[in-house]
Amino acid sequence: MAYNNAWANYRLLRACNALSQDDFVATRTSFFPSIKATLNHNLTVDWYYLDAMERSDRNEPVNEAAWQFFDPEEPFETCQELQIAQQKTDQRLIEFCKTLTDTKLDHSVNVPRQDGIYIEPLSRLLNHLFQHQIHHRGQVHAMLSGTLIEPPQLDEFFCISDTKLRENDFRQLGFSEAEIWGITPHTPHPTPHLR
C-alpha cells in the first residue's frame, strides 16, 4: 500500500504539474476549494500521522507541537514544490513500512488530538492514512476533469496483467516488481472461456 500510495501520488501530481498556476489555484467544487488546497492537505496530514507513527516506533513522547504541520494550511504555492515534498514523504512512508512486522503492526500509536491523546493500533492508523490519501486523490482526479489536463489512471497497480502499464512509472520512481511483491511476476495470457 505504501508503494501504491507513492505511485498514485506520482501519477496524479505529474498530471497536475501540467496545469497552469491559475488552474492549480482556481476555485472548484469539492471538499477543499481547489486542487492546490486538496493536495496540500493530503501532504500535511501525511506529515502529521507519519510523525506520530515514527515517534511511537522510537518510543518517543507525543509531539506537542504537532499542529505546526498545519500552519500554514497550504505550505506550497506551486505543484512542482508540492510534488518534491510529497515524493520525499512517500519515500519516508515506504521506508517506515519496510521495518514493520506483524508484531509491530499491533503496537499502539499515540495520536495527538485537540481534545487529548488518542491511542490507535498502528495497523488501523496506516489503513486510515492510505484511505485518506485515496479519498482526496479521487477529489483531485475529479477536479482535473474540469481542466484541459486528462486525469491519469490510478488503478493499475495490483494486478499482474497491468504490469506493462506501470513499467515506465516504476522506472522513473526506481521501483521494481520484485522489490514490491517479492517475485518477478509474469504477464498471464488470457485463457479462453470454458463452456
C-alpha positions as CSV (number, residue, x, y, z in Angstrom):
1,M,0.0,0.0,0.0
2,A,2.9,2.4,0.7
3,Y,4.3,1.7,-2.8
4,N,0.8,2.1,-4.3
5,N,0.4,5.4,-2.5
6,A,3.7,6.7,-3.8
7,W,2.9,5.6,-7.4
8,A,-0.6,7.1,-7.4
9,N,0.7,10.4,-6.0
10,Y,3.4,10.4,-8.7
11,R,0.9,9.9,-11.5
12,L,-1.6,12.4,-10.1
13,L,1.0,15.1,-9.4
14,R,2.6,14.7,-12.7
15,A,-0.7,15.5,-14.3
16,C,-1.3,18.4,-12.0
17,N,2.1,19.8,-12.8
18,A,0.9,20.3,-16.4
19,L,-1.7,22.7,-15.1
20,S,-1.1,26.5,-15.3
21,Q,-0.7,28.1,-11.9
22,D,-4.1,29.8,-12.4
23,D,-5.8,26.3,-13.0
24,F,-3.8,24.9,-10.0
25,V,-5.3,27.5,-7.6
26,A,-8.7,28.0,-9.3
27,T,-11.8,27.7,-7.1
28,R,-13.5,24.4,-7.8
29,T,-16.3,22.3,-6.4
30,S,-15.0,19.7,-3.9
31,F,-14.4,19.3,-0.1
32,F,-11.4,21.7,-0.4
33,P,-11.9,24.6,-2.8
34,S,-9.0,24.0,-5.2
35,I,-6.6,21.4,-6.4
36,K,-3.8,23.3,-4.6
37,A,-5.7,23.2,-1.3
38,T,-6.5,19.5,-1.6
39,L,-3.0,18.3,-2.4
40,N,-1.5,20.5,0.3
41,H,-4.0,18.9,2.8
42,N,-3.0,15.4,1.8
43,L,0.6,16.2,2.4
44,T,0.3,17.9,5.7
45,V,-1.9,15.1,7.0
46,D,0.8,12.6,5.9
47,W,3.4,14.6,7.9
48,Y,1.1,14.6,11.0
49,Y,0.4,10.9,11.0
50,L,3.8,9.7,9.9
51,D,5.4,11.8,12.7
52,A,3.1,10.1,15.3
53,M,3.9,6.6,13.9
54,E,7.6,7.2,13.8
55,R,7.7,8.7,17.3
56,S,5.7,5.7,18.7
57,D,8.1,3.3,16.9
58,R,11.0,5.0,18.6
59,N,9.3,5.1,22.0
60,E,9.4,8.9,21.9
61,P,6.8,11.2,23.6
62,V,3.9,12.6,21.6
63,N,4.8,15.7,19.5
64,E,3.1,18.5,21.5
65,A,3.8,20.8,18.5
66,A,2.0,18.5,16.0
67,W,-0.4,21.3,15.0
68,Q,2.5,23.1,13.4
69,F,2.2,20.6,10.5
70,F,-1.0,22.5,9.5
71,D,0.5,26.0,9.9
72,P,0.4,27.3,7.2
73,E,-2.6,25.3,5.9
74,E,-1.1,25.3,2.4
75,P,2.7,25.3,2.7
76,F,3.3,25.0,-1.0
77,E,2.3,27.5,-3.6
78,T,3.2,25.6,-6.7
79,C,2.6,22.0,-7.8
80,Q,6.2,21.4,-8.5
81,E,7.3,22.4,-4.9
82,L,4.5,20.2,-3.5
83,Q,5.4,17.2,-5.7
84,I,9.0,17.3,-4.4
85,A,7.8,17.3,-0.8
86,Q,5.2,14.6,-1.4
87,Q,7.7,12.3,-3.1
88,K,10.1,12.7,-0.1
89,T,7.2,12.0,2.3
90,D,6.1,9.0,0.3
91,Q,9.6,7.5,0.3
92,R,9.7,8.1,4.1
93,L,6.5,6.2,4.5
94,I,7.8,3.3,2.3
95,E,11.0,3.1,4.5
96,F,8.9,3.1,7.6
97,C,6.7,0.3,6.3
98,K,9.7,-1.8,5.3
99,T,10.5,-2.1,9.0
100,L,7.1,-3.4,10.0
101,T,6.4,-6.9,11.3
102,D,3.2,-8.5,12.4
103,T,4.1,-7.7,16.0
104,K,4.9,-4.1,15.2
105,L,1.5,-3.7,13.4
106,D,-0.2,-4.5,16.7
107,H,1.7,-1.7,18.6
108,S,-0.1,1.4,19.7
109,V,0.4,4.8,18.3
110,N,-0.3,7.9,20.5
111,V,-2.1,10.4,18.2
112,P,-2.3,14.0,19.5
113,R,-5.8,15.5,19.0
114,Q,-7.2,18.8,20.1
115,D,-9.1,17.1,22.9
116,G,-6.3,14.8,24.1
117,I,-4.2,11.8,23.1
118,Y,-5.9,9.0,21.2
119,I,-4.4,5.6,21.1
120,E,-4.7,3.7,17.8
121,P,-3.2,0.3,16.7
122,L,-0.6,1.0,14.1
123,S,-2.4,-1.3,11.6
124,R,-5.6,0.7,11.8
125,L,-3.8,4.1,11.6
126,L,-1.9,3.0,8.5
127,N,-5.1,1.9,6.8
128,H,-6.7,5.3,7.8
129,L,-3.8,7.1,6.3
130,F,-3.9,5.2,3.0
131,Q,-7.7,5.6,2.8
132,H,-7.3,9.4,3.5
133,Q,-4.9,9.7,0.5
134,I,-7.2,7.7,-1.8
135,H,-10.2,9.8,-0.8
136,H,-8.6,13.1,-1.6
137,R,-6.8,11.9,-4.7
138,G,-10.2,11.0,-6.0
139,Q,-11.4,14.5,-5.5
140,V,-8.4,15.9,-7.3
141,H,-8.9,13.4,-10.1
142,A,-12.5,14.7,-10.5
143,M,-11.4,18.3,-10.4
144,L,-8.9,17.6,-13.1
145,S,-11.8,16.6,-15.3
146,G,-12.8,20.3,-15.4
147,T,-9.4,21.3,-16.9
148,L,-7.7,20.6,-20.2
149,I,-5.5,18.0,-18.5
150,E,-6.7,14.4,-18.7
151,P,-6.9,12.7,-15.3
152,P,-4.5,9.8,-15.1
153,Q,-5.4,6.2,-14.5
154,L,-4.7,5.4,-10.8
155,D,-5.9,1.8,-10.6
156,E,-3.2,-0.2,-12.5
157,F,-1.1,-1.2,-9.5
158,F,-2.1,-4.5,-8.1
159,C,-3.0,-6.8,-11.0
160,I,-0.2,-8.8,-12.7
161,S,-1.9,-8.1,-16.0
162,D,-1.3,-4.4,-15.6
163,T,2.5,-4.8,-15.1
164,K,3.3,-3.3,-18.5
165,L,1.1,-0.3,-17.9
166,R,3.2,0.8,-14.9
167,E,6.7,-0.1,-16.2
168,N,7.7,3.5,-17.2
169,D,6.4,5.0,-14.0
170,F,8.3,2.4,-12.0
171,R,11.5,3.1,-13.9
172,Q,11.1,6.8,-13.1
173,L,10.4,6.1,-9.4
174,G,13.2,3.5,-9.1
175,F,10.6,0.8,-8.1
176,S,10.7,-2.8,-9.3
177,E,8.0,-5.5,-9.3
178,A,10.4,-7.8,-7.4
179,E,11.1,-5.2,-4.7
180,I,7.3,-4.7,-4.1
181,W,5.9,-8.2,-4.5
182,G,9.0,-10.3,-3.6
183,I,8.8,-12.0,-7.0
184,T,9.1,-11.0,-10.7
185,P,5.5,-11.6,-12.0
186,H,4.9,-12.9,-15.4
187,T,2.1,-11.4,-17.5
188,P,-0.5,-14.1,-17.8
189,H,-2.0,-14.9,-21.2
190,P,-5.8,-14.7,-21.2
191,T,-7.5,-18.1,-21.2
192,P,-10.4,-18.8,-23.4
193,H,-13.8,-19.1,-21.8
194,L,-14.7,-22.7,-20.9
195,R,-18.1,-23.9,-21.9
